[in-house]
Amino acid sequence: MMMMMMEEYQCPRWSELLPEALALIFTKLPLKDKLSPTFPLVCKPWSKVVARPYCWQDIDINREEFEGLFVGIKRLSSRFLKVLPMLIKRCSGQLHSLSAPCLLNDSSLSLIANSAQSLRMLNMEDAYFWNDVTIFETSVAEKLSCLVHLNISCVNIKPSAIRAIGNHCKNLERLDRAFVPVTKSVGRDEEAFAIASTIMLKLKHLNISHTGATTKVYDIDHVV
């Protein structure tokens, strides 16, 4: 009886799956697998689905891949910058979320701002070792006005960039700005005042832990 049931039941072939179902499966795969040159060669359904924008709307570079590799991060970032234009092209301007801890800098942010203006989530934490990360001045922030969640924890940016984020990314519901790098040029409370002076009416979650901010930030007289 069992053998008869097994013979009657057959797993559907890839070609028999709905394109939407197949695309949903492939969105769960690691990015490195989808970027494999052999991936589209397996069969025609795989080749078709990997060419669709839906598979590239959410890009997540697994942070665990970089554990213990801080010496080679800049090399990895350089490689990522070469791949990024291809990823943006594949998503056809429909990139919804991008998580790339340690890897994003000014060059990549400019590319994203110019090509992925529908981006809703951006995670670029731990870019503290980049000396050239001065991003999110007005020219970049105004192009990413669709952002709902932004993580800029442990990133070297100026209070003026914080103001640009608040003034232009008005759809933000969550802002993570924890573990702020300590610099002599920026006071402990200056960034908190910069956040408070902006207009982020939709903000529901603000993370400014481990920033060294003092109790002065609770005094509204310092903001207005």
Secondary structure as the mmCIF struct_conf table of DSSP 4:
data_model
#
loop_
_struct_conf.conf_type_id
_struct_conf.id
_struct_conf.beg_label_comp_id
_struct_conf.beg_label_asym_id
_struct_conf.beg_label_seq_id
_struct_conf.end_label_comp_id
_struct_conf.end_label_asym_id
_struct_conf.end_label_seq_id
HELX_RH_AL_P HELX_RH_AL_P1 MET A 2 GLU A 8
HELX_LH_PP_P HELX_LH_PP_P1 CYS A 11 ARG A 13
HELX_RH_3T_P HELX_RH_3T_P1 TRP A 14 GLU A 16
BEND BEND1 LEU A 17 LEU A 17
HELX_RH_AL_P HELX_RH_AL_P2 PRO A 19 PHE A 26
TURN_TY1_P TURN_TY1_P1 THR A 27 LYS A 28
BEND BEND2 LEU A 29 LEU A 29
HELX_RH_AL_P HELX_RH_AL_P3 LEU A 31 LYS A 34
TURN_TY1_P TURN_TY1_P2 LEU A 35 LEU A 35
TURN_TY1_P TURN_TY1_P3 PRO A 37 THR A 38
HELX_RH_3T_P HELX_RH_3T_P2 PHE A 39 LEU A 41
BEND BEND3 VAL A 42 VAL A 42
HELX_RH_AL_P HELX_RH_AL_P4 LYS A 44 VAL A 50
TURN_TY1_P TURN_TY1_P4 ALA A 51 ALA A 51
BEND BEND4 ARG A 52 ARG A 52
HELX_RH_3T_P HELX_RH_3T_P3 PRO A 53 TRP A 56
BEND BEND5 GLN A 57 GLN A 57
STRN STRN1 ASP A 58 ASP A 60
HELX_RH_3T_P HELX_RH_3T_P4 ARG A 63 PHE A 66
TURN_TY1_P TURN_TY1_P5 GLU A 67 GLY A 68
HELX_RH_3T_P HELX_RH_3T_P5 PHE A 70 GLY A 72
HELX_RH_AL_P HELX_RH_AL_P5 ILE A 73 ARG A 90
TURN_TY1_P TURN_TY1_P6 CYS A 91 GLY A 93
STRN STRN2 SER A 97 SER A 99
TURN_TY1_P TURN_TY1_P7 PRO A 101 LEU A 103
HELX_RH_AL_P HELX_RH_AL_P6 ASP A 106 SER A 115
TURN_TY1_P TURN_TY1_P8 GLN A 117 SER A 118
STRN STRN3 MET A 121 ASN A 123
TURN_TY1_P TURN_TY1_P9 TYR A 128 PHE A 129
TURN_TY1_P TURN_TY1_P10 ASN A 131 ASP A 132
BEND BEND6 GLU A 137 GLU A 137
HELX_RH_AL_P HELX_RH_AL_P7 THR A 138 ALA A 141
HELX_RH_3T_P HELX_RH_3T_P6 GLU A 142 LEU A 144
TURN_TY1_P TURN_TY1_P11 SER A 145 CYS A 146
BEND BEND7 VAL A 148 VAL A 148
STRN STRN4 HIS A 149 ASN A 151
TURN_TY1_P TURN_TY1_P12 SER A 153 CYS A 154
HELX_RH_AL_P HELX_RH_AL_P8 PRO A 159 HIS A 168
TURN_TY1_P TURN_TY1_P13 LYS A 170 ASN A 171
BEND BEND8 GLU A 173 GLU A 173
STRN STRN5 ARG A 174 ASP A 176
BEND BEND9 PHE A 179 PHE A 179
HELX_LH_PP_P HELX_LH_PP_P2 VAL A 180 VAL A 182
BEND BEND10 LYS A 184 VAL A 186
TURN_TY1_P TURN_TY1_P14 ARG A 188 ASP A 189
HELX_RH_AL_P HELX_RH_AL_P9 GLU A 190 ALA A 196
TURN_TY1_P TURN_TY1_P15 SER A 197 SER A 197
BEND BEND11 THR A 198 THR A 198
TURN_TY1_P TURN_TY1_P16 LEU A 201 LYS A 202
STRN STRN6 HIS A 205 ASN A 207
TURN_TY1_P TURN_TY1_P17 SER A 209 HIS A 210
BEND BEND12 THR A 211 THR A 211
HELX_RH_3T_P HELX_RH_3T_P7 THR A 215 TYR A 218
HELX_RH_3T_P HELX_RH_3T_P8 ILE A 220 HIS A 222
TURN_TY1_P TURN_TY1_P18 VAL A 223 VAL A 223
#
